């Protein structure tokens, strides 16, 4: 299985929590998770993804490697999001997405169909 990881934004804690609660009520594509962390560090991102593989029966080492590769290959993006998180203040989270590539593709295709 192949995984993808990306930082998708900064969100107030209450809004992220509310969105997560709403997503529990909807049919969601298995294998796509949105995670929040208060720090933009490699350790914090790894810690945020650690519970996910058990939920989806993923390979933890491959998921962690995906996060590490993202960190190593996207220094400008990481710097940008670190600044945005700092600008937003302490009541905000860095939001990231980790997904099985096939599940993420299915989610995107579903969104495109809804908008047509």
PyMOL commands that set and color helices and strands:
alter all, ss='L'
color gray80, all
select helices_A, chain A and resi 13-25+42-49+52-56+60-73+75-88+101-115
alter helices_A, ss='H'
color red, helices_A
select strands_A, chain A and resi 3-12+32-37+92-100
alter strands_A, ss='S'
color yellow, strands_A
deselect
rebuild
show_as cartoon
